[in-house]
Structures are given as C-alpha cells and as structure tokens.
C-alpha cells in the first residue's frame, strides 16, 4: 500500500496519476487530503483509489494498516507563501511531518517528503542541498512556509547525525518553481504559467512584476522553473531505488527569466507575446527573490538518470495538452 498525503493537490495528484499508470504500483493507493466544496476532487477523479482519508484520520488509518503500508509520500502541507499564521503553519507543516517520520521509522516504512526551495531564503547562501547540521544552519527562509519546511529539514539532519532510527528509506525534495496541470484549486498561488494563460488566450498582455533591483531588467528576474512531470519522475525513481536516502534539490539546474516564461505561453498559443509590468507590492518587495537555481549534482551523484524538460517544451505541453482544452485535468 502507498499513502500519498496531499494526494489531491497539485504535485500529489500528478504523482497519484503516475503511480496509477504503473501496473506494479497501481495496487492500493490511498490519498490523504481535504477536498472541500470546490473542484479539487477533479484532480483525482480519473484514478482508481483504495481509499480517501481526511488528515485528522491519517494516523489511525496508518496504525490499522501498519502491516500493509510500504511507502508514504508526504506532500500535504499549507503551501501558501503569504500565510502569516505561524502556529497554523507549524501544526500543518512541521508537527505532522515529525509524527510521520516517527511512524515510518517505527514501522519499517519508507518516507519521501516535500521540502521546498523556499528554505534558501534570499539565496545569499547559495542553493546547494547540503543536508548537514552546519550546512542547514546558515539558511534563513523569508516566510513562515519556508521556515516550517526548513525546521523539519534541520530536525531530520539532527536525528540522522545522532544515529537515531530512521525510516527504511527517506528522502526530502526541495521543490523549486513547479508548474503543470491540476493546480487550479490553488487560486493566487498557481504557477505564473497558469496565471498568464487566460490573458494570453484572450489576447491581453501578461502582467509581470517590475524589477526593483538594478542588476535585473523588468521581467529578467530568474527562477528555476520545473515541469511537474519531471518532479514525479524523480519521486518514482526514488521509490524504485530504495537504497537512496537524503535531502535533494528538485529543479532543472537552469534559471530562466519570467519574461522567457511569459513568451513561451504566447508562443504555445501561436500568439505574439505582450507583457506589461507593475510594481512589486511593497509588503513583499524586501523579501522578493531575484534568482533561484537548483544545484543538481547531488541527485545526479545518487544515480538519477532522467533528463529535465526544457522550459519552452514544458510550457507547450501544459498549455496545449491541458490549459487550452475542454478537460484541463490530468
């Protein structure tokens, strides 16, 4: 049995889809998530599932199926980078993760969990996925979300360094800027591709933040944009490679500009790119990242053989195969 927390969410539902398409993995897949009253259920509507459980029942479910649960993919979290309720963030993103680590360690299960590139803060300390106690200590996340993910990474580093019992396999993934289908439920937290698409489809200009840093032109702010299918491929590879554990970056290793991203959306629609710029909101301006780029050597050294989808190809797939169709769900 495979349990996917956040399995109806963006990355989680794409993982569930990939697991379902593998005959050797599509046996008993259990989703743990909150569906609510919106359209989030559509993210998993095409999948055969063994069960769907609410987060408050997660540990009672695990305890009643402890002899069956092989792997927990822990992708459930409050992912809003603008959430300011730190108590809520700690409960959702740290406490549950600590309890899941303990459960998997005690029950000889595997744990593959979502960390985040938000742990790197403004990037002044670089983007190397150093999982040591000292390596993690130098990072300073800029918001409660990034801090909560970093807090868990640091706790795991301490437990591993002290030789405490660990899950049978464990891997943390520092996701960079992921884009792809099944993210409409995220609202304002959707990828920039999803936010630009309706304007481009309506022949309106895309709106990007103006640069307030003299080292970057307007639209020249850089991010490591990664296609969600590539993220899923890494997670499936980890599942297929149980001797690999550790904390890894998950990006492409190549930073691209928001301008490049916006132009790719218009090209995918066979339209001429149009971009307008607005000031970055004052309330986030001092915490704005102008550059992120994943160092991918650690994952490569661990043996990952896959290639990462170029930005223009990933945006084309997203737009033409999902956003610009009657059924945008994977």
Backbone torsions as a table, in degrees:
resi	resn	phi	psi	omega
1	UNK	NA	137.2	177.0
2	UNK	-116.6	127.7	178.4
3	UNK	-108.0	130.3	178.7
4	UNK	-119.3	105.9	173.5
5	UNK	-77.1	144.5	-172.8
6	UNK	68.1	24.1	-172.5
7	UNK	-70.3	-13.4	175.0
8	UNK	-100.1	-0.2	178.8
9	UNK	-80.6	-167.8	-174.6
10	UNK	-63.0	-71.7	-177.9
11	UNK	-67.2	-39.1	-177.9
12	UNK	-60.0	-43.4	-178.5
13	UNK	-70.2	-31.8	174.7
14	UNK	-67.4	-36.7	175.2
15	UNK	-65.9	-45.0	178.5
16	UNK	-58.1	-41.1	178.0
17	UNK	-60.6	-45.2	-178.9
18	UNK	-66.9	-40.9	177.1
19	UNK	-61.5	-40.6	-178.7
20	UNK	-66.0	-26.2	-178.3
21	UNK	-86.0	-5.8	176.4
22	UNK	-99.3	116.8	-176.6
23	UNK	-58.5	-34.5	-177.5
24	UNK	-80.1	-10.7	-178.9
25	UNK	-115.6	-12.4	-172.7
26	UNK	-86.7	34.9	-179.1
27	UNK	-81.7	-87.3	179.4
28	UNK	-114.0	101.7	177.8
29	UNK	-107.8	124.3	-178.1
30	UNK	-114.3	128.6	178.3
31	UNK	-102.7	131.3	172.5
32	UNK	-114.1	116.8	-177.0
33	UNK	-170.1	169.9	172.0
34	UNK	-106.2	121.7	-177.6
35	UNK	-91.3	-33.8	178.0
36	UNK	69.2	-160.6	-175.1
37	UNK	-105.2	3.4	-179.8
38	UNK	-91.3	-149.3	-175.2
39	UNK	-100.5	12.2	-177.5
40	UNK	-58.5	-31.9	-179.7
41	UNK	-58.2	-26.0	-178.7
42	UNK	-65.4	-22.5	179.1
43	UNK	-62.0	-26.0	-178.3
44	UNK	-119.7	9.3	-173.0
45	UNK	-65.7	-22.0	-177.6
46	UNK	-91.8	1.5	-171.0
47	UNK	-107.5	143.7	170.2
48	UNK	-84.6	126.1	-176.6
49	UNK	-127.1	148.6	176.4
50	UNK	-77.5	-31.9	-178.9
51	UNK	-168.6	158.6	171.0
52	UNK	-129.4	121.2	-175.4
53	UNK	-125.1	145.3	177.2
54	UNK	-76.4	154.4	-177.6
55	UNK	-55.4	-33.7	-178.4
56	UNK	-69.1	-14.6	178.4
57	UNK	-103.3	5.8	-173.0
58	UNK	-58.2	-51.0	-173.0
59	UNK	-75.4	-30.6	173.7
60	UNK	-66.9	-36.4	176.2
61	UNK	-65.6	-47.6	-179.6
62	UNK	-59.6	-43.6	-178.5
63	UNK	-66.0	-32.8	179.6
64	UNK	-82.3	-9.0	179.3
65	UNK	-127.2	26.3	-172.0
66	UNK	-60.9	-25.8	179.3
67	UNK	-84.2	-5.2	-177.0
68	UNK	-110.7	-27.3	-174.5
69	UNK	-75.4	116.8	179.6
70	UNK	-93.8	-45.5	-174.6
71	UNK	-139.4	138.8	170.5
72	UNK	-114.3	119.4	169.2
73	UNK	-94.8	111.1	-174.5
74	UNK	-100.1	94.1	-179.3
75	UNK	-113.2	-4.3	-179.9
76	UNK	-74.2	133.5	180.0
77	UNK	-173.2	164.4	164.9
78	UNK	-82.7	110.6	-170.8
79	UNK	-100.9	6.6	-179.2
80	UNK	-73.0	123.0	178.5
81	UNK	-79.0	-6.0	179.3
82	UNK	-105.6	-0.6	178.0
83	UNK	-65.3	130.2	-177.3
84	UNK	-112.3	-3.0	178.3
85	UNK	-81.4	92.9	-174.2
86	UNK	-66.2	-32.3	177.5
87	UNK	-63.6	-43.2	177.9
88	UNK	-62.6	-44.4	-179.6
89	UNK	-62.0	-43.4	179.4
90	UNK	-62.2	-44.3	179.8
91	UNK	-62.0	-45.7	-175.8
92	UNK	-75.4	-42.9	-168.3
93	UNK	-101.8	-25.4	-178.3
94	UNK	-105.5	-54.5	-174.4
95	UNK	-59.7	-46.2	180.0
96	UNK	-63.1	-38.2	-179.4
97	UNK	-65.9	-42.6	177.9
98	UNK	-61.7	-43.9	-179.7
99	UNK	-65.8	-37.2	178.2
100	UNK	-67.3	-40.9	176.4
101	UNK	-57.2	-47.7	-179.4
102	UNK	-61.8	-43.7	-178.4
103	UNK	-63.6	-46.1	-178.8
104	UNK	-64.5	-38.8	178.6
105	UNK	-64.2	-41.5	-177.1
106	UNK	-74.6	-22.6	-174.1
107	UNK	-115.3	17.8	174.1
108	UNK	55.2	39.2	177.6
109	UNK	-105.8	168.0	178.8
110	UNK	-101.1	146.7	-179.2
111	UNK	-131.4	119.8	174.1
112	UNK	-119.1	118.7	-169.6
113	UNK	-127.5	159.7	-179.9
114	UNK	-91.7	118.4	163.7
115	UNK	-99.5	-154.4	-176.3
116	UNK	-160.4	150.1	172.8
117	UNK	-68.0	-13.2	176.4
118	UNK	-64.3	-16.8	177.0
119	UNK	-65.0	-20.6	-177.0
120	UNK	-80.8	-6.0	178.9
121	UNK	61.5	-132.1	-177.2
122	UNK	-81.3	1.4	176.8
123	UNK	82.4	3.8	-176.9
124	UNK	-66.3	-21.3	177.6
125	UNK	-95.7	10.0	-179.8
126	UNK	84.3	-176.3	-175.8
127	UNK	-129.5	39.3	176.8
128	UNK	-89.0	132.5	-176.7
129	UNK	-83.2	62.8	177.3
130	UNK	-79.5	115.6	-175.9
131	UNK	-95.7	10.5	179.8
132	UNK	-75.7	161.2	178.4
133	UNK	-58.1	-47.5	-178.5
134	UNK	-69.1	-38.2	-179.3
135	UNK	-63.2	-40.3	-179.8
136	UNK	-75.8	-29.0	-175.4
137	UNK	-62.2	-26.1	-176.7
138	UNK	-81.7	-10.1	-177.6
139	UNK	-81.9	143.6	-179.1
140	UNK	-132.8	89.6	178.5
141	UNK	-57.9	155.1	-173.4
142	UNK	-99.4	-7.7	-177.8
143	UNK	-146.9	164.5	-178.1
144	UNK	-58.0	-36.8	178.9
145	UNK	-59.9	-53.1	179.9
146	UNK	-61.3	-39.2	178.6
147	UNK	-62.8	-42.6	-178.6
148	UNK	-62.3	-39.9	177.7
149	UNK	-67.4	-41.0	179.6
150	UNK	-65.6	-38.3	179.4
151	UNK	-59.0	-42.2	179.4
152	UNK	-70.0	-42.2	176.7
153	UNK	-55.9	-42.4	-179.1
154	UNK	-67.9	-37.4	178.7
155	UNK	-64.4	-41.4	179.2
156	UNK	-65.3	-40.6	178.1
157	UNK	-58.0	-41.1	180.0
158	UNK	-66.9	-45.4	-179.1
159	UNK	-62.9	-42.1	179.9
160	UNK	-66.9	-44.4	-179.0
161	UNK	-62.5	-32.8	-179.6
162	UNK	-86.4	2.3	177.0
163	UNK	73.6	22.5	178.0
164	UNK	-68.6	161.5	179.1
165	UNK	-65.2	134.5	-178.7
166	UNK	-117.0	165.9	170.6
167	UNK	-58.1	161.9	-178.8
168	UNK	-54.3	-41.1	169.7
169	UNK	-140.6	142.0	175.1
170	UNK	-140.7	143.0	177.6
171	UNK	-151.9	130.3	172.9
172	UNK	-106.4	139.4	-176.9
173	UNK	-121.2	119.0	178.7
174	UNK	-87.8	88.6	-178.9
175	UNK	-67.0	133.7	174.2
176	UNK	-90.6	-140.0	-173.8
177	UNK	-87.4	94.9	-174.6
178	UNK	-87.9	139.8	176.1
179	UNK	-136.9	155.2	179.7
180	UNK	150.9	-177.5	-174.5
181	UNK	-68.3	163.2	176.5
182	UNK	74.3	35.9	178.1
183	UNK	-120.1	7.7	-175.1
184	UNK	-63.2	-27.9	-179.8
185	UNK	-68.5	-12.4	-176.3
186	UNK	-80.7	-8.5	177.0
187	UNK	58.9	-124.9	-176.7
188	UNK	-69.3	-11.1	179.0
189	UNK	-92.2	6.7	176.0
190	UNK	-64.3	160.9	177.2
191	UNK	-62.3	160.1	179.3
192	UNK	-64.3	-30.7	176.3
193	UNK	-58.4	-49.7	-178.5
194	UNK	-64.5	-32.5	-179.2
195	UNK	-77.1	-31.2	179.4
196	UNK	-78.3	-35.1	-172.0
197	UNK	-49.7	-52.6	-176.1
198	UNK	-62.2	-31.9	177.2
199	UNK	-71.1	-42.7	178.6
200	UNK	-64.5	-41.1	-180.0
201	UNK	-63.7	-29.3	-179.9
202	UNK	-92.6	10.6	-179.5
203	UNK	62.2	33.7	175.4
204	UNK	-106.8	157.8	179.0
205	UNK	-73.5	144.9	171.2
206	UNK	-70.7	151.9	178.2
207	UNK	-115.3	120.0	178.2
208	UNK	-121.5	159.5	177.3
209	UNK	-71.4	138.4	172.6
210	UNK	-71.3	146.9	176.5
211	UNK	-77.6	137.2	173.8
212	UNK	-115.6	21.8	178.9
213	UNK	-123.8	121.4	-175.6
214	UNK	-62.6	-15.6	179.6
215	UNK	-81.4	-7.1	-177.4
216	UNK	-131.4	132.5	175.4
217	UNK	-76.0	165.5	176.0
218	UNK	-58.1	127.5	-177.0
219	UNK	80.9	-1.8	-178.4
220	UNK	-93.0	1.1	175.6
221	UNK	-60.1	139.8	-168.9
222	UNK	-112.4	139.2	176.0
223	UNK	-138.4	157.0	171.7
224	UNK	-93.7	94.1	-179.5
225	UNK	-84.8	128.1	-176.1
226	UNK	-129.1	131.2	179.1
227	UNK	-65.9	133.0	-174.6
228	UNK	-60.1	-31.0	177.8
229	UNK	-61.9	-33.0	176.8
230	UNK	-69.5	-37.5	177.2
231	UNK	-63.3	-42.4	178.8
232	UNK	-63.8	-41.1	179.1
233	UNK	-59.2	-39.8	178.9
234	UNK	-65.3	-43.1	-179.5
235	UNK	-64.6	-40.4	178.1
236	UNK	-66.5	-38.8	177.4
237	UNK	-62.5	-41.6	177.5
238	UNK	-61.0	-42.8	177.8
239	UNK	-61.1	-36.8	-179.4
240	UNK	-80.3	-8.2	-176.3
241	UNK	-126.8	72.1	-170.0
242	UNK	-67.7	-10.0	179.1
243	UNK	-86.0	-1.9	179.9
244	UNK	-98.7	122.4	174.2
245	UNK	-132.8	157.6	176.9
246	UNK	143.4	-178.8	178.4
247	UNK	-106.3	124.0	-172.6
248	UNK	-131.1	144.0	167.9
249	UNK	-69.8	150.6	172.7
250	UNK	-137.7	89.9	174.4
251	UNK	-139.9	-157.6	176.9
252	UNK	-102.0	-20.5	-174.1
253	UNK	88.0	5.8	179.7
254	UNK	-136.3	114.7	177.9
255	UNK	-75.7	138.8	176.2
256	UNK	-130.8	159.0	-175.2
257	UNK	-85.8	157.1	173.6
258	UNK	-62.7	-31.7	175.8
259	UNK	-62.2	-43.8	176.8
260	UNK	-59.0	-43.0	-178.8
261	UNK	-62.4	-47.5	-179.1
262	UNK	-61.8	-44.3	-179.7
263	UNK	-62.3	-36.4	-179.7
264	UNK	-63.2	-34.6	178.1
265	UNK	-64.4	-46.3	179.8
266	UNK	-64.3	-41.5	179.3
267	UNK	-62.6	-39.6	179.0
268	UNK	-62.4	-28.3	178.0
269	UNK	-93.7	4.0	-178.2
270	UNK	58.5	44.3	178.2
271	UNK	-124.2	157.6	177.1
272	UNK	-76.9	130.7	-178.3
273	UNK	-62.8	140.9	175.9
274	UNK	-138.9	126.6	-176.0
275	UNK	-135.8	129.7	170.5
276	UNK	-110.9	157.2	-178.7
277	UNK	-123.1	141.4	176.2
278	UNK	-127.9	155.7	178.8
279	UNK	-62.4	140.5	171.5
280	UNK	-63.5	131.4	-179.5
281	UNK	-52.6	138.0	-176.8
282	UNK	-58.2	-36.3	-174.7
283	UNK	-68.1	-18.1	177.4
284	UNK	-117.2	-1.1	-172.0
285	UNK	-61.9	-37.5	-177.1
286	UNK	-79.9	-7.0	177.8
287	UNK	-113.9	11.8	-174.7
288	UNK	-78.3	133.0	177.5
289	UNK	-89.3	128.3	177.9
290	UNK	-97.1	-12.9	-177.5
291	UNK	-154.4	128.3	167.6
292	UNK	-137.8	139.9	177.7
293	UNK	-157.0	118.8	-176.3
294	UNK	-72.2	132.8	166.9
295	UNK	-81.3	119.4	-171.6
296	UNK	-107.0	7.6	-176.5
297	UNK	-62.7	-35.9	-175.9
298	UNK	-64.7	-44.0	177.9
299	UNK	-65.7	-39.8	177.5
300	UNK	-63.8	-43.7	-179.9
301	UNK	-63.8	-27.2	177.8
302	UNK	-75.2	-11.1	175.5
303	UNK	111.8	4.5	-178.0
304	UNK	-66.7	122.7	-173.9
305	UNK	-98.4	-7.5	-171.9
306	UNK	-71.7	158.9	176.5
307	UNK	-104.0	151.1	-178.1
308	UNK	-99.8	139.2	-173.4
309	UNK	-68.6	127.5	176.4
310	UNK	-59.8	150.3	-175.5
311	UNK	-53.2	-50.1	-175.7
312	UNK	-62.3	-36.8	179.1
313	UNK	-71.6	-41.5	178.5
314	UNK	-63.3	-43.8	178.6
315	UNK	-64.7	-40.7	178.2
316	UNK	-59.2	-46.5	179.6
317	UNK	-60.2	-46.1	-177.0
318	UNK	-61.6	-48.0	-177.0
319	UNK	-68.6	-53.3	-172.1
320	UNK	-76.7	-33.5	-176.4
321	UNK	-91.9	-16.2	-175.8
322	UNK	-132.4	-66.3	-171.6
323	UNK	-61.3	-38.8	-175.6
324	UNK	-96.7	36.6	179.1
325	UNK	-131.4	168.9	177.5
326	UNK	-70.2	-28.3	-179.8
327	UNK	-119.5	97.5	-176.0
328	UNK	-85.2	4.8	-175.4
329	UNK	-96.5	143.3	176.5
330	UNK	-79.5	NA	NA
